[in-house]
Amino acid sequence: MNDTQITLTEREQQVLRLVAAGRKTPQIADTLSLGVETIRWYRKKLLAKFGASTSAEMVRMAIEMGTLNY
């Protein structure tokens, strides 16, 4: 991939890790004590930052970029 570094807030990192762990939006909302709509907003924001169409693509890109370590 390229050397582009994507800067994420702590909350975005938390949401990304939970998405990568296979958690659904309501589960993420419960885990982080946030509303479902708030998590949808974070997911949409993360997809845009990565330029991804799906959560799976976003997670793959995050791993390849070193943003998410697995």
TORKOL-803651 format. One record per residue: x, y, z of N, C-alpha, C in turn; residue in one letter. Coordinates in nm, 3 decimals, m for minus. Each point is the difference from the previous one (the first is absolute). Layout:
    n.east   n.north      n.up   ca.east   ca.north     ca.up    c.east   c.north      c.up   code
         X         Y         Z         X          Y         Z         X         Y         Z      A
...
! end
This chain:
    n.east   n.north      n.up   ca.east   ca.north     ca.up    c.east   c.north      c.up   code
     0.084    m0.118     0.000    m0.084      0.118     0.000     0.088     0.124     0.000      M
    m0.056     0.116     0.030     0.082      0.120     0.002     0.042     0.033     0.143      N
     0.078     0.107     0.017     0.051      0.038     0.130    m0.087     0.102     0.071      D
    m0.122     0.017    m0.046    m0.090      0.096     0.060    m0.032    m0.042     0.143      T
     0.016     0.094     0.093    m0.034     m0.026     0.139    m0.133     0.066     0.031      Q
    m0.091    m0.076     0.056    m0.131      0.052     0.037     0.000     0.025     0.149      I
    m0.037     0.120     0.039    m0.005      0.036     0.141    m0.141    m0.025     0.054      T
    m0.006    m0.077     0.107    m0.128     m0.033     0.062    m0.001     0.052     0.144      L
    m0.117     0.043     0.043    m0.017      0.036     0.139    m0.003    m0.128     0.084      T
     0.012     0.015     0.130    m0.005     m0.117     0.088    m0.133    m0.074    m0.017      E
    m0.109     0.073    m0.009    m0.132     m0.061    m0.016    m0.009    m0.073    m0.135      R
     0.052     0.060    m0.106    m0.001     m0.066    m0.131     0.081    m0.129     0.007      E
     0.112     0.001     0.072     0.081     m0.120     0.016    m0.078    m0.108     0.074      Q
    m0.074     0.041     0.104    m0.080     m0.097     0.075    m0.106    m0.063    m0.090      Q
    m0.069     0.083    m0.077    m0.105     m0.051    m0.089     0.062    m0.092    m0.104      V
     0.112     0.040    m0.059     0.066     m0.081    m0.101     0.041    m0.136     0.056      L
     0.055    m0.003     0.119     0.039     m0.127     0.062    m0.120    m0.091     0.021      R
    m0.111     0.058     0.043    m0.120     m0.080     0.023    m0.061    m0.049    m0.132      L
     0.004     0.082    m0.104    m0.045     m0.044    m0.133     0.087    m0.116    m0.045      V
     0.132     0.013     0.017     0.093     m0.105    m0.041    m0.023    m0.129     0.078      A
    m0.050     0.013     0.123    m0.029     m0.117     0.083    m0.133    m0.065    m0.037      A
    m0.069     0.060    m0.098    m0.124     m0.059    m0.049    m0.125     0.044     0.074      G
     0.013     0.104     0.081    m0.115      0.049     0.075    m0.096     0.076    m0.090      R
    m0.128    m0.017     0.024    m0.106      0.071    m0.071    m0.019     0.138     0.064      K
    m0.063     0.090    m0.074    m0.021      0.136     0.048    m0.065     0.006     0.139      T
    m0.109    m0.073     0.027    m0.059      0.006     0.134     0.094    m0.049     0.110      P
     0.080    m0.101    m0.031     0.096     m0.052     0.098     0.108     0.105     0.030      Q
     0.047     0.068    m0.104     0.100      0.105     0.018    m0.059     0.112     0.084      I
    m0.123     0.038    m0.030    m0.067      0.105     0.077    m0.008    m0.038     0.148      A
    m0.038    m0.123     0.029    m0.007     m0.046     0.140     0.137     0.001     0.066      D
     0.099    m0.050    m0.070     0.136     m0.007     0.054     0.054     0.137     0.035      T
    m0.025     0.097    m0.088     0.054      0.135     0.020    m0.098     0.095     0.068      L
    m0.115    m0.051     0.040    m0.104      0.082     0.064    m0.039     0.121    m0.085      S
    m0.019    m0.026    m0.128    m0.042      0.102    m0.095    m0.127    m0.046    m0.070      L
    m0.065     0.092    m0.069    m0.119     m0.035    m0.076     0.034    m0.068    m0.131      G
    m0.094    m0.077    m0.050     0.018     m0.071    m0.127     0.027     0.100    m0.114      V
    m0.073     0.110    m0.003     0.020      0.100    m0.106     0.139     0.061     0.007      E
     0.052     0.017     0.120     0.136      0.053     0.016     0.102    m0.097    m0.058      T
    m0.018    m0.128     0.023     0.092     m0.101    m0.056    m0.014    m0.004    m0.151      I
    m0.121     0.011    m0.052    m0.017      0.005    m0.146     0.077     0.119    m0.058      R
    m0.006     0.113     0.070     0.072      0.119    m0.045     0.151    m0.025     0.000      W
     0.052    m0.061     0.107     0.143     m0.032     0.005     0.039    m0.097    m0.111      Y
    m0.082    m0.101    m0.024     0.031     m0.097    m0.104     0.005     0.067    m0.137      R
    m0.097     0.089    m0.026    m0.003      0.072    m0.127     0.124     0.089    m0.014      K
     0.037     0.066     0.107     0.118      0.086     0.002     0.127    m0.081    m0.026      K
     0.009    m0.116     0.062     0.117     m0.087    m0.020     0.008    m0.050    m0.144      L
    m0.113    m0.042    m0.055    m0.001     m0.046    m0.140     0.050     0.112    m0.092      L
    m0.044     0.122     0.026     0.043      0.114    m0.083     0.149     0.026     0.016      A
     0.051    m0.006     0.122     0.143      0.025     0.022     0.087    m0.101    m0.075      K
    m0.046    m0.125    m0.004     0.077     m0.104    m0.068    m0.034    m0.008    m0.149      F
    m0.106     0.066    m0.041    m0.043     m0.010    m0.139    m0.049    m0.139    m0.033      G
    m0.062    m0.064     0.098    m0.046     m0.138    m0.015    m0.151    m0.004    m0.022      A
    m0.044    m0.106    m0.065    m0.143     m0.020    m0.026    m0.067    m0.089     0.104      S
     0.079    m0.088     0.060    m0.054     m0.095     0.098     0.088    m0.001     0.124      T
    m0.056    m0.052     0.107     0.077     m0.011     0.124     0.118    m0.096    m0.018      S
    m0.021    m0.108    m0.072     0.108     m0.096    m0.024     0.115     0.065    m0.075      A
    m0.032     0.079    m0.101     0.104      0.071    m0.075     0.073     0.099     0.091      E
    m0.074     0.070     0.086     0.060      0.096     0.091     0.097    m0.069     0.096      M
    m0.042    m0.112     0.056     0.086     m0.073     0.093     0.125    m0.050    m0.071      V
    m0.015    m0.054    m0.120     0.116     m0.047    m0.077     0.097     0.115    m0.023      R
    m0.052     0.114    m0.041     0.085      0.117    m0.027     0.070     0.047     0.127      M
    m0.072    m0.001     0.112     0.057      0.044     0.128     0.115    m0.092     0.041      A
    m0.016    m0.129    m0.022     0.106     m0.095     0.031     0.119     0.022    m0.091      I
    m0.024     0.014    m0.129     0.108      0.020    m0.097     0.076     0.130     0.026      E
    m0.069     0.103     0.045     0.063      0.130     0.027     0.070     0.003     0.135      M
    m0.025    m0.101     0.083     0.058     m0.001     0.133    m0.079     0.080     0.101      G
    m0.119     0.046    m0.040    m0.088      0.074     0.090    m0.062    m0.093     0.102      T
    m0.019    m0.124    m0.040    m0.061     m0.103     0.085     0.096    m0.116     0.002      L
     0.043    m0.040     0.117     0.097     m0.108     0.011    m0.068    m0.129     0.042      N
     0.020    m0.103    m0.083    m0.052     m0.133     0.030     0.105    m0.101    m0.032      Y
! end
